[in-house]
Amino acid sequence: MRTKLTLFMGFFFLVIMLSSVSAITICNPNLPSGCPEDVISITASVNYSAIGVNDTFYWQGYTPATLPHSILDELAWSVAGHTIDTNLDMNSHNIYEIDKTYFSATDFISSDDDDHIDIHSDRIDLFGEVFTTKNITMNADNRAFNFGTQRDASFTYNGSDVLFNPKLVGAGKFIVLGDIMANDVTPITTDTYSLGSSALRWLKGWFSGLDVSGDINQTNGNATINNYYGEVWFHNDEGEAVGTLNATYQILNVFSLEESENMLNGFANTSEGLQLITEGGVYRAKWEATGSGTNNHFYHGCLFVNDDCPYTTNQHVIADANNQVRMAKTGFIRINNGDNMTIRIKDTEGTSAGTVYIASMSLDRIGN
């Protein structure tokens, strides 16, 4: 009788207690967050194999989507052997210490801790612009930067030269919309390629030197050549005595007098004669002298190069009845830098007194 009364009183007390509580929350104190003070803590063995990972009991009222990050702040976890089959949202957080990231069996990104990232793939497609503040290096010879939908043009370095081929496919051109500054510009093959064409001509060209081995065809306009030239001349109506003429050539030294004038480009009028001070070559030489001598005397005149009389500038005349002597000659001579040119005259018939009224000497370069 006493035992039955004890059981009845215990059951009655439990009913009274439960009727005063609107809800009972059971909490497992072994969870990381612990249990609130107003929650009854019951430590019990739970069969987690029967509870799914998305079950709110598994996460103490949370789901994986609503689980606060603070609960996992100190949690070390691994996905080794597992597959992430949805988006991984890091929410402005970082991922550290990744050795390799595979995209396929052969395509992956890796880092060997030497301040660069290695991309392993036979082909990388970029669908957008590439900006960099560093150099872009092709770390191999005979590899090309290709351009065009069918790789129509390319830049290549072959180990010694940079090659640009604008016509890998089709007949492309290398067009530069701007100024070009360069050192030597040399064709790949001699006497093969042109600069400009009959339809597309360059406007002007400035050269310090121009060496042409073929024809120069000037079809329209004027041809202006500032060649090397030198000319000296003398004129005195009263005449200038030149001294006694005999069988030895005497220099007609009148081109330094006050009455003389000159026009020089590459020459200098010196006491030694008209001196070439620039590039040598073949020059057209012209000289003349008009004066007085002795009737019927035979006079020789020549434009000397240093102390030599070229046959191309030698002239012979006889003084007329009025004792007038006029000599003139044009010819080609070869002279070198530093050579001096003078007009010299002699009387082959004896001696005579000479007077000069007009004299001139001119040279202009015509070639090598």
ABEGO torsion letter per residue (X at the ends): XAAAAAAAAAAAAAAAAAAABABBBBBBAABAAEBBAABBBBBBBBBAAABBAABAAAAGGBBAAABBAAAAAABBBBABGBBBABBBBAGGBBBBGBABBBABAABBBBBAGAGBBBBBBABBBBBEBBBBABBBBBABBGBBBBBEAAGABBBBBAGABBBBBAAABEBBBBBBBEBBBBBBBBBABBGABBBEBAABBBABBBBABBBBABBBBBABEBBBBBBBBBBBBBBBAAEBBAEBBBABBBBBBAAABAABBBBBBGBBBBAAEBBBABBBEBBBBBBBBBBBBBBGBBBBBBBBBEABBBAAABBBBBBBAAGBBBBBBBBBBBBBBGBBBBBBBBBAAEBBBBBBABBBBBBBBAEX
